[in-house]
Amino acid sequence: MDRSYLSDERVIAASRDFVCARLLTYESAAEAKVLLGVFRGRDGLENSTFAILDPSGREQLVRSGRSPSWAFDDAAAMAAAMQRIAQRYPGREDAEPIGLPRCADVRRGLGVAAADQLQLAIVTGDGAARARLEARLAELAWSDDLIGRLVYARADADTDWSAIAGGADRPAAGLVIVRPGEFGVDGQVVAIVEDGELDARELLAAVKAWAPGPVDTARLRARGARAGIEWQTAIPVSDRRGPDRDVDRGRRRR
């Protein structure tokens, strides 16, 4: 969504004073309903939606639309507006920690990681061990060295480990760092961290070991079509302008 805006260093710096939420569109009926309350396009729910809301989540503070370009002329204007908004809502020093920014599940985490060209950190385990691991991981995830450099998800009974090469060696409780395949339907384990051994060095090493280049999305979609890959959404796609709106059925699905 408008990399010229969201990848701008000024916008990234300004975003540290905001709670940035990446809602699901066609992957969650509940979150789709929230997005429709923010912006409804000519087809209904759009493939992408952008908004800046007040702390209550009810008042729209800028013009909402498909992307930041609907509200701002350029990234500099966006950053300046965000700084003004942050001054109006300075936040509280006693606010609760925001926690680990997890994707809904591993399947969708792989898709997000591939789209953002990041690696996926999967938490395994349950109960007290998982809670302890996620609390520690949350501290690292929001640190200056690691913020925005990994995608996170929690493994559950529905996780398809057969799609992840090396996933069979996952720990009973720990962290599995996965490099996603180019289409976001599979991946490769690049590091495993046992419970109690997690520190910033493990994550930084995994981050620095991978430096993917730019992606031509049109060619990527064409390769995916030739490979017979189709992402099966949770709810129907309504955006007629979205990529691959009309695709042949009978292809491999995830």
CYANA upper distance limits for C-alpha pairs under 8 A (distance plus 0.5 A):
  1 MET  CA      6 LEU  CA      8.08
  1 MET  CA     48 SER  CA      7.76
  1 MET  CA     67 SER  CA      6.80
  2 ASP  CA      6 LEU  CA      6.94
  2 ASP  CA     67 SER  CA      7.12
  2 ASP  CA     68 PRO  CA      7.60
  2 ASP  CA     69 SER  CA      8.06
  3 ARG  CA      7 SER  CA      5.68
  3 ARG  CA      8 ASP  CA      8.16
  4 SER  CA      8 ASP  CA      6.73
  4 SER  CA     75 ALA  CA      7.40
  5 TYR  CA     11 VAL  CA      7.45
  5 TYR  CA     68 PRO  CA      7.54
  5 TYR  CA     69 SER  CA      8.49
  5 TYR  CA     74 ASP  CA      7.30
  5 TYR  CA     75 ALA  CA      5.16
  5 TYR  CA     78 MET  CA      8.16
  6 LEU  CA     11 VAL  CA      6.75
  6 LEU  CA     12 ILE  CA      7.31
  6 LEU  CA     75 ALA  CA      8.15
  7 SER  CA     11 VAL  CA      7.74
  7 SER  CA     12 ILE  CA      7.27
  8 ASP  CA     12 ILE  CA      6.73
  8 ASP  CA     75 ALA  CA      6.98
  9 GLU  CA     13 ALA  CA      6.60
 10 ARG  CA     14 ALA  CA      6.70
 10 ARG  CA     75 ALA  CA      8.03
 10 ARG  CA     76 ALA  CA      7.48
 10 ARG  CA     79 ALA  CA      6.23
 11 VAL  CA     15 SER  CA      6.57
 11 VAL  CA     75 ALA  CA      7.13
 11 VAL  CA     76 ALA  CA      8.05
 11 VAL  CA     78 MET  CA      7.28
 11 VAL  CA     79 ALA  CA      5.19
 11 VAL  CA     82 MET  CA      8.40
 12 ILE  CA     16 ARG  CA      7.50
 14 ALA  CA     18 PHE  CA      8.18
 14 ALA  CA     79 ALA  CA      6.45
 14 ALA  CA     82 MET  CA      6.66
 14 ALA  CA     83 GLN  CA      6.57
 15 SER  CA     19 VAL  CA      8.16
 15 SER  CA     20 CYS  CA      7.75
 15 SER  CA     82 MET  CA      7.95
 17 ASP  CA     86 ALA  CA      6.72
 17 ASP  CA     90 PRO  CA      8.49
 18 PHE  CA     86 ALA  CA      7.83
 23 LEU  CA     31 GLU  CA      6.79
 23 LEU  CA     35 LEU  CA      8.31
 24 LEU  CA     28 SER  CA      6.30
 24 LEU  CA     31 GLU  CA      6.42
 24 LEU  CA     32 ALA  CA      7.21
 25 THR  CA     29 ALA  CA      8.33
 25 THR  CA     31 GLU  CA      7.17
 25 THR  CA     32 ALA  CA      5.62
 25 THR  CA     35 LEU  CA      7.95
 25 THR  CA     45 LEU  CA      8.09
 25 THR  CA     46 GLU  CA      8.33
 25 THR  CA     47 ASN  CA      7.24
 25 THR  CA     48 SER  CA      7.88
 26 TYR  CA     32 ALA  CA      7.22
 26 TYR  CA     47 ASN  CA      8.37
 26 TYR  CA    233 THR  CA      6.25
 26 TYR  CA    234 ALA  CA      6.42
 26 TYR  CA    235 ILE  CA      5.72
 26 TYR  CA    236 PRO  CA      7.16
 26 TYR  CA    237 VAL  CA      6.75
 27 GLU  CA     32 ALA  CA      8.49
 27 GLU  CA    233 THR  CA      6.10
 27 GLU  CA    234 ALA  CA      5.18
 27 GLU  CA    235 ILE  CA      6.84
 28 SER  CA     32 ALA  CA      6.47
 28 SER  CA    234 ALA  CA      6.78
 28 SER  CA    235 ILE  CA      7.48
 29 ALA  CA     33 LYS  CA      6.81
 29 ALA  CA    234 ALA  CA      8.09
 29 ALA  CA    235 ILE  CA      7.05
 30 ALA  CA     34 VAL  CA      7.28
 31 GLU  CA     35 LEU  CA      6.84
 32 ALA  CA     36 LEU  CA      6.69
 32 ALA  CA     45 LEU  CA      7.59
 33 LYS  CA     37 GLY  CA      6.92
 34 VAL  CA     38 VAL  CA      7.17
 35 LEU  CA     39 PHE  CA      6.74
 35 LEU  CA     40 ARG  CA      8.34
 35 LEU  CA     45 LEU  CA      7.83
 35 LEU  CA     49 THR  CA      7.54
 36 LEU  CA     40 ARG  CA      5.66
 36 LEU  CA     44 GLY  CA      7.77
 36 LEU  CA     45 LEU  CA      6.40
 38 VAL  CA     51 ALA  CA      7.57
 38 VAL  CA     60 GLN  CA      8.27
 38 VAL  CA     64 SER  CA      7.36
 39 PHE  CA     45 LEU  CA      8.31
 39 PHE  CA     49 THR  CA      7.39
 39 PHE  CA     64 SER  CA      6.66
 39 PHE  CA     65 GLY  CA      6.48
 40 ARG  CA     44 GLY  CA      5.63
 40 ARG  CA     45 LEU  CA      6.34
 40 ARG  CA     46 GLU  CA      7.62
 41 GLY  CA     45 LEU  CA      6.77
 41 GLY  CA     46 GLU  CA      6.47
 41 GLY  CA     65 GLY  CA      8.49
 43 ASP  CA    238 SER  CA      6.40
 43 ASP  CA    239 ASP  CA      6.08
 43 ASP  CA    240 ARG  CA      7.43
 44 GLY  CA    238 SER  CA      7.02
 44 GLY  CA    239 ASP  CA      7.73
 45 LEU  CA    238 SER  CA      6.63
 45 LEU  CA    239 ASP  CA      7.05
 46 GLU  CA     66 ARG  CA      7.52
 46 GLU  CA    238 SER  CA      7.40
 46 GLU  CA    239 ASP  CA      5.61
 46 GLU  CA    242 GLY  CA      8.43
 47 ASN  CA     66 ARG  CA      8.33
 47 ASN  CA    237 VAL  CA      8.33
 47 ASN  CA    238 SER  CA      8.40
 47 ASN  CA    239 ASP  CA      6.22
 47 ASN  CA    242 GLY  CA      6.34
 48 SER  CA     66 ARG  CA      5.79
 48 SER  CA     67 SER  CA      7.45
 49 THR  CA     64 SER  CA      7.94
 49 THR  CA     65 GLY  CA      6.16
 49 THR  CA     66 ARG  CA      4.84
 49 THR  CA     67 SER  CA      6.47
 50 PHE  CA     64 SER  CA      6.21
 50 PHE  CA     65 GLY  CA      5.98
 50 PHE  CA     66 ARG  CA      6.13
 50 PHE  CA     67 SER  CA      5.47
 50 PHE  CA     68 PRO  CA      6.59
 51 ALA  CA     60 GLN  CA      7.46
 51 ALA  CA     61 LEU  CA      8.41
 51 ALA  CA     62 VAL  CA      7.38
 51 ALA  CA     63 ARG  CA      7.58
 51 ALA  CA     64 SER  CA      5.23
 51 ALA  CA     65 GLY  CA      7.42
 51 ALA  CA     68 PRO  CA      8.24
 52 ILE  CA     60 GLN  CA      6.53
 52 ILE  CA     61 LEU  CA      6.18
 52 ILE  CA     62 VAL  CA      6.56
 52 ILE  CA     64 SER  CA      7.94
 53 LEU  CA     57 GLY  CA      5.82
 53 LEU  CA     58 ARG  CA      7.07
 53 LEU  CA     59 GLU  CA      6.03
 53 LEU  CA     60 GLN  CA      5.10
 53 LEU  CA     61 LEU  CA      5.97
 53 LEU  CA     62 VAL  CA      8.28
 54 ASP  CA     58 ARG  CA      7.12
 54 ASP  CA     59 GLU  CA      5.94
 54 ASP  CA     60 GLN  CA      7.03
 54 ASP  CA     61 LEU  CA      7.00
 55 PRO  CA     89 TYR  CA      8.18
 60 GLN  CA     64 SER  CA      7.86
 62 VAL  CA     71 ALA  CA      6.73
 63 ARG  CA     70 TRP  CA      7.20
 63 ARG  CA     71 ALA  CA      5.51
 64 SER  CA     68 PRO  CA      8.41
 64 SER  CA     70 TRP  CA      7.36
 64 SER  CA     71 ALA  CA      7.23
 65 GLY  CA     70 TRP  CA      6.19
 65 GLY  CA     71 ALA  CA      8.11
 66 ARG  CA     70 TRP  CA      7.47
 67 SER  CA     71 ALA  CA      8.37
 68 PRO  CA     72 PHE  CA      6.58
 68 PRO  CA     78 MET  CA      8.21
 69 SER  CA     73 ASP  CA      6.63
 69 SER  CA     74 ASP  CA      7.44
 71 ALA  CA     78 MET  CA      8.46
 72 PHE  CA     77 ALA  CA      6.38
 72 PHE  CA     78 MET  CA      6.11
 73 ASP  CA     77 ALA  CA      6.85
 73 ASP  CA     78 MET  CA      8.25
 74 ASP  CA     78 MET  CA      6.97
 75 ALA  CA     79 ALA  CA      6.65
 76 ALA  CA     80 ALA  CA      6.72
 77 ALA  CA     81 ALA  CA      6.67
 78 MET  CA     82 MET  CA      6.67
 79 ALA  CA     83 GLN  CA      6.75
 80 ALA  CA     84 ARG  CA      6.93
 81 ALA  CA     85 ILE  CA      6.72
 82 MET  CA     86 ALA  CA      6.56
 83 GLN  CA     87 GLN  CA      6.90
 84 ARG  CA     88 ARG  CA      7.18
 85 ILE  CA     89 TYR  CA      7.01
 86 ALA  CA     90 PRO  CA      6.25
 91 GLY  CA     95 ALA  CA      8.21
 99 GLY  CA    135 ALA  CA      7.53
 99 GLY  CA    138 ALA  CA      6.00
100 LEU  CA    134 GLU  CA      7.05
100 LEU  CA    135 ALA  CA      7.75
100 LEU  CA    137 LEU  CA      7.44
100 LEU  CA    138 ALA  CA      4.94
100 LEU  CA    141 ALA  CA      7.58
100 LEU  CA    152 TYR  CA      8.20
101 PRO  CA    138 ALA  CA      8.10
101 PRO  CA    151 VAL  CA      8.47
101 PRO  CA    152 TYR  CA      7.06
102 ARG  CA    151 VAL  CA      7.85
102 ARG  CA    152 TYR  CA      5.32
102 ARG  CA    153 ALA  CA      5.38
102 ARG  CA    154 ARG  CA      7.62
103 CYS  CA    108 ARG  CA      7.21
103 CYS  CA    109 GLY  CA      5.90
103 CYS  CA    151 VAL  CA      8.02
103 CYS  CA    152 TYR  CA      6.55
103 CYS  CA    153 ALA  CA      5.56
103 CYS  CA    154 ARG  CA      8.28
104 ALA  CA    108 ARG  CA      7.07
104 ALA  CA    109 GLY  CA      7.66
104 ALA  CA    153 ALA  CA      7.37
105 ASP  CA    109 GLY  CA      6.48
105 ASP  CA    153 ALA  CA      6.09
105 ASP  CA    154 ARG  CA      6.61
105 ASP  CA    155 ALA  CA      7.38
105 ASP  CA    156 ASP  CA      8.28
105 ASP  CA    159 THR  CA      8.16
106 VAL  CA    110 LEU  CA      6.59
106 VAL  CA    122 ILE  CA      7.67
106 VAL  CA    153 ALA  CA      5.95
106 VAL  CA    154 ARG  CA      7.01
106 VAL  CA    155 ALA  CA      6.71
106 VAL  CA    159 THR  CA      6.74
107 ARG  CA    111 GLY  CA      7.23
107 ARG  CA    159 THR  CA      7.61
107 ARG  CA    160 ASP  CA      8.16
107 ARG  CA    185 VAL  CA      7.76
107 ARG  CA    254 ARG  CA      8.39
108 ARG  CA    112 VAL  CA      6.73
109 GLY  CA    113 ALA  CA      6.49
109 GLY  CA    120 LEU  CA      7.21
109 GLY  CA    151 VAL  CA      7.27
109 GLY  CA    152 TYR  CA      7.28
109 GLY  CA    153 ALA  CA      6.48
110 LEU  CA    114 ALA  CA      6.61
110 LEU  CA    120 LEU  CA      7.07
110 LEU  CA    180 PRO  CA      6.39
110 LEU  CA    184 GLY  CA      5.57
110 LEU  CA    185 VAL  CA      6.96
110 LEU  CA    186 ASP  CA      7.50
110 LEU  CA    187 GLY  CA      7.91
111 GLY  CA    115 ALA  CA      6.68
111 GLY  CA    180 PRO  CA      8.39
111 GLY  CA    183 PHE  CA      7.80
111 GLY  CA    184 GLY  CA      4.64
111 GLY  CA    185 VAL  CA      7.02
112 VAL  CA    116 ASP  CA      6.57
112 VAL  CA    151 VAL  CA      7.95
112 VAL  CA    184 GLY  CA      7.81
113 ALA  CA    117 GLN  CA      6.14
113 ALA  CA    118 LEU  CA      5.33
113 ALA  CA    119 GLN  CA      6.15
113 ALA  CA    120 LEU  CA      6.46
113 ALA  CA    150 LEU  CA      8.27
113 ALA  CA    151 VAL  CA      6.43
113 ALA  CA    180 PRO  CA      6.94
113 ALA  CA    184 GLY  CA      7.62
114 ALA  CA    118 LEU  CA      6.93
114 ALA  CA    119 GLN  CA      8.18
114 ALA  CA    180 PRO  CA      6.00
114 ALA  CA    181 GLY  CA      7.14
114 ALA  CA    182 GLU  CA      6.45
114 ALA  CA    183 PHE  CA      7.01
114 ALA  CA    184 GLY  CA      5.41
115 ALA  CA    184 GLY  CA      7.76
117 GLN  CA    212 PRO  CA      7.24
118 LEU  CA    149 ARG  CA      7.01
118 LEU  CA    150 LEU  CA      6.17
118 LEU  CA    151 VAL  CA      7.10
118 LEU  CA    179 ARG  CA      8.03
118 LEU  CA    180 PRO  CA      8.35
119 GLN  CA    149 ARG  CA      8.31
119 GLN  CA    150 LEU  CA      5.91
119 GLN  CA    151 VAL  CA      6.59
119 GLN  CA    177 ILE  CA      7.31
119 GLN  CA    178 VAL  CA      6.23
119 GLN  CA    179 ARG  CA      5.39
119 GLN  CA    180 PRO  CA      6.89
119 GLN  CA    207 VAL  CA      7.92
120 LEU  CA    150 LEU  CA      6.45
120 LEU  CA    151 VAL  CA      5.18
120 LEU  CA    152 TYR  CA      6.10
120 LEU  CA    153 ALA  CA      7.75
120 LEU  CA    177 ILE  CA      6.14
120 LEU  CA    178 VAL  CA      5.56
120 LEU  CA    179 ARG  CA      6.94
120 LEU  CA    180 PRO  CA      7.68
121 ALA  CA    150 LEU  CA      7.22
121 ALA  CA    151 VAL  CA      6.55
121 ALA  CA    152 TYR  CA      5.31
121 ALA  CA    153 ALA  CA      6.88
121 ALA  CA    175 LEU  CA      6.96
121 ALA  CA    176 VAL  CA      6.19
121 ALA  CA    177 ILE  CA      4.93
121 ALA  CA    178 VAL  CA      6.82
122 ILE  CA    152 TYR  CA      6.43
122 ILE  CA    153 ALA  CA      5.45
122 ILE  CA    154 ARG  CA      5.93
122 ILE  CA    155 ALA  CA      6.75
122 ILE  CA    175 LEU  CA      6.06
122 ILE  CA    176 VAL  CA      5.50
122 ILE  CA    177 ILE  CA      6.70
122 ILE  CA    178 VAL  CA      8.09
123 VAL  CA    130 ARG  CA      7.74
123 VAL  CA    133 LEU  CA      8.22
123 VAL  CA    134 GLU  CA      7.87
123 VAL  CA    152 TYR  CA      8.24
123 VAL  CA    153 ALA  CA      6.85
123 VAL  CA    154 ARG  CA      5.23
123 VAL  CA    155 ALA  CA      6.42
123 VAL  CA    173 ALA  CA      8.03
123 VAL  CA    174 GLY  CA      6.47
123 VAL  CA    175 LEU  CA      5.27
123 VAL  CA    176 VAL  CA      7.05
124 THR  CA    130 ARG  CA      7.37
124 THR  CA    154 ARG  CA      6.94
124 THR  CA    155 ALA  CA      5.91
124 THR  CA    156 ASP  CA      8.31
124 THR  CA    170 ARG  CA      8.24
124 THR  CA    171 PRO  CA      7.46
124 THR  CA    172 ALA  CA      6.89
124 THR  CA    173 ALA  CA      5.45
124 THR  CA    174 GLY  CA      5.79
124 THR  CA    175 LEU  CA      6.56
124 THR  CA    176 VAL  CA      8.00
125 GLY  CA    129 ALA  CA      7.09
125 GLY  CA    130 ARG  CA      5.75
125 GLY  CA    155 ALA  CA      8.22
125 GLY  CA    171 PRO  CA      8.43
125 GLY  CA    172 ALA  CA      5.99
125 GLY  CA    173 ALA  CA      4.54
125 GLY  CA    174 GLY  CA      7.13
126 ASP  CA    130 ARG  CA      5.27
126 ASP  CA    131 ALA  CA      7.90
126 ASP  CA    173 ALA  CA      7.77
127 GLY  CA    131 ALA  CA      6.85
128 ALA  CA    132 ARG  CA      6.53
129 ALA  CA    133 LEU  CA      6.67
129 ALA  CA    173 ALA  CA      7.15
129 ALA  CA    195 ASP  CA      7.85
130 ARG  CA    134 GLU  CA      6.54
130 ARG  CA    173 ALA  CA      7.23
130 ARG  CA    174 GLY  CA      8.18
131 ALA  CA    135 ALA  CA      6.63
132 ARG  CA    136 ARG  CA      6.85
133 LEU  CA    137 LEU  CA      6.51
133 LEU  CA    174 GLY  CA      7.64
133 LEU  CA    195 ASP  CA      7.36
133 LEU  CA    196 GLY  CA      8.19
133 LEU  CA    198 LEU  CA      8.40
134 GLU  CA    138 ALA  CA      6.42
135 ALA  CA    139 GLU  CA      7.15
136 ARG  CA    140 LEU  CA      7.19
136 ARG  CA    198 LEU  CA      8.37
137 LEU  CA    141 ALA  CA      6.47
137 LEU  CA    198 LEU  CA      8.31
138 ALA  CA    142 TRP  CA      6.90
139 GLU  CA    143 SER  CA      6.99
140 LEU  CA    146 LEU  CA      7.04
140 LEU  CA    147 ILE  CA      8.32
140 LEU  CA    199 ASP  CA      8.40
140 LEU  CA    200 ALA  CA      6.96
141 ALA  CA    146 LEU  CA      6.02
141 ALA  CA    147 ILE  CA      5.79
141 ALA  CA    148 GLY  CA      8.06
141 ALA  CA    150 LEU  CA      8.26
142 TRP  CA    146 LEU  CA      7.06
142 TRP  CA    147 ILE  CA      5.33
142 TRP  CA    148 GLY  CA      8.43
143 SER  CA    147 ILE  CA      6.09
145 ASP  CA    204 LEU  CA      8.23
146 LEU  CA    150 LEU  CA      7.79
146 LEU  CA    203 LEU  CA      8.39
146 LEU  CA    204 LEU  CA      7.65
149 ARG  CA    207 VAL  CA      7.43
150 LEU  CA    207 VAL  CA      7.99
155 ALA  CA    159 THR  CA      6.34
160 ASP  CA    164 ILE  CA      8.19
161 TRP  CA    165 ALA  CA      8.39
161 TRP  CA    167 GLY  CA      5.90
161 TRP  CA    168 ALA  CA      7.30
162 SER  CA    167 GLY  CA      7.48
162 SER  CA    168 ALA  CA      8.17
163 ALA  CA    185 VAL  CA      7.76
163 ALA  CA    186 ASP  CA      5.36
163 ALA  CA    187 GLY  CA      7.10
164 ILE  CA    178 VAL  CA      8.22
164 ILE  CA    186 ASP  CA      6.04
164 ILE  CA    187 GLY  CA      5.17
164 ILE  CA    188 GLN  CA      5.88
164 ILE  CA    189 VAL  CA      7.27
165 ALA  CA    187 GLY  CA      6.76
165 ALA  CA    188 GLN  CA      5.20
165 ALA  CA    189 VAL  CA      6.57
166 GLY  CA    170 ARG  CA      8.08
166 GLY  CA    188 GLN  CA      6.95
166 GLY  CA    189 VAL  CA      5.82
167 GLY  CA    188 GLN  CA      8.34
167 GLY  CA    189 VAL  CA      6.94
170 ARG  CA    174 GLY  CA      8.39
170 ARG  CA    175 LEU  CA      8.49
170 ARG  CA    176 VAL  CA      7.06
170 ARG  CA    192 ILE  CA      7.43
171 PRO  CA    175 LEU  CA      8.01
171 PRO  CA    176 VAL  CA      8.44
171 PRO  CA    192 ILE  CA      8.01
171 PRO  CA    193 VAL  CA      8.30
171 PRO  CA    194 GLU  CA      6.74
173 ALA  CA    194 GLU  CA      6.98
173 ALA  CA    195 ASP  CA      5.92
174 GLY  CA    192 ILE  CA      7.94
174 GLY  CA    193 VAL  CA      6.06
174 GLY  CA    194 GLU  CA      4.96
174 GLY  CA    195 ASP  CA      4.84
174 GLY  CA    196 GLY  CA      8.34
175 LEU  CA    192 ILE  CA      6.31
175 LEU  CA    193 VAL  CA      5.48
175 LEU  CA    194 GLU  CA      6.99
175 LEU  CA    195 ASP  CA      7.88
175 LEU  CA    198 LEU  CA      8.46
176 VAL  CA    189 VAL  CA      7.28
176 VAL  CA    190 VAL  CA      8.37
176 VAL  CA    191 ALA  CA      6.58
176 VAL  CA    192 ILE  CA      5.20
176 VAL  CA    193 VAL  CA      6.94
177 ILE  CA    189 VAL  CA      6.33
177 ILE  CA    190 VAL  CA      6.28
177 ILE  CA    191 ALA  CA      5.64
177 ILE  CA    192 ILE  CA      6.78
177 ILE  CA    206 ALA  CA      8.11
178 VAL  CA    187 GLY  CA      6.50
178 VAL  CA    188 GLN  CA      5.80
178 VAL  CA    189 VAL  CA      4.86
178 VAL  CA    190 VAL  CA      6.14
178 VAL  CA    191 ALA  CA      7.74
179 ARG  CA    187 GLY  CA      5.91
179 ARG  CA    188 GLN  CA      5.68
179 ARG  CA    189 VAL  CA      6.82
179 ARG  CA    190 VAL  CA      7.06
180 PRO  CA    184 GLY  CA      6.31
180 PRO  CA    185 VAL  CA      8.12
180 PRO  CA    186 ASP  CA      6.51
180 PRO  CA    187 GLY  CA      4.58
180 PRO  CA    188 GLN  CA      6.91
181 GLY  CA    185 VAL  CA      7.11
181 GLY  CA    186 ASP  CA      5.78
181 GLY  CA    187 GLY  CA      5.38
181 GLY  CA    188 GLN  CA      7.95
183 PHE  CA    220 LEU  CA      8.38
183 PHE  CA    224 GLY  CA      7.36
183 PHE  CA    229 ILE  CA      8.45
185 VAL  CA    254 ARG  CA      6.76
190 VAL  CA    206 ALA  CA      7.84
191 ALA  CA    206 ALA  CA      7.63
193 VAL  CA    197 GLU  CA      6.80
193 VAL  CA    198 LEU  CA      6.71
193 VAL  CA    202 GLU  CA      8.17
194 GLU  CA    198 LEU  CA      7.64
198 LEU  CA    202 GLU  CA      7.38
199 ASP  CA    203 LEU  CA      7.67
200 ALA  CA    204 LEU  CA      6.51
201 ARG  CA    205 ALA  CA      6.47
202 GLU  CA    206 ALA  CA      7.02
203 LEU  CA    207 VAL  CA      6.71
204 LEU  CA    208 LYS  CA      6.54
205 ALA  CA    209 ALA  CA      6.61
206 ALA  CA    210 TRP  CA      7.55
215 VAL  CA    220 LEU  CA      7.90
216 ASP  CA    220 LEU  CA      6.64
217 THR  CA    221 ARG  CA      6.61
218 ALA  CA    222 ALA  CA      6.84
219 ARG  CA    223 ARG  CA      6.65
220 LEU  CA    224 GLY  CA      6.65
221 ARG  CA    225 ALA  CA      6.66
221 ARG  CA    244 ASP  CA      8.39
222 ALA  CA    226 ARG  CA      6.79
223 ARG  CA    227 ALA  CA      6.61
224 GLY  CA    228 GLY  CA      6.73
224 GLY  CA    229 ILE  CA      5.81
224 GLY  CA    230 GLU  CA      8.06
225 ALA  CA    229 ILE  CA      6.37
225 ALA  CA    230 GLU  CA      7.88
228 GLY  CA    251 ARG  CA      5.41
228 GLY  CA    252 ARG  CA      6.00
229 ILE  CA    251 ARG  CA      6.40
229 ILE  CA    252 ARG  CA      5.46
229 ILE  CA    253 ARG  CA      6.55
230 GLU  CA    247 VAL  CA      8.48
230 GLU  CA    251 ARG  CA      6.59
230 GLU  CA    252 ARG  CA      6.49
230 GLU  CA    253 ARG  CA      5.56
230 GLU  CA    254 ARG  CA      7.51
231 TRP  CA    253 ARG  CA      6.16
231 TRP  CA    254 ARG  CA      6.02
232 GLN  CA    253 ARG  CA      6.46
232 GLN  CA    254 ARG  CA      6.45
233 THR  CA    237 VAL  CA      8.02
237 VAL  CA    245 ARG  CA      7.59
239 ASP  CA    245 ARG  CA      7.80
240 ARG  CA    245 ARG  CA      6.55
241 ARG  CA    245 ARG  CA      7.70
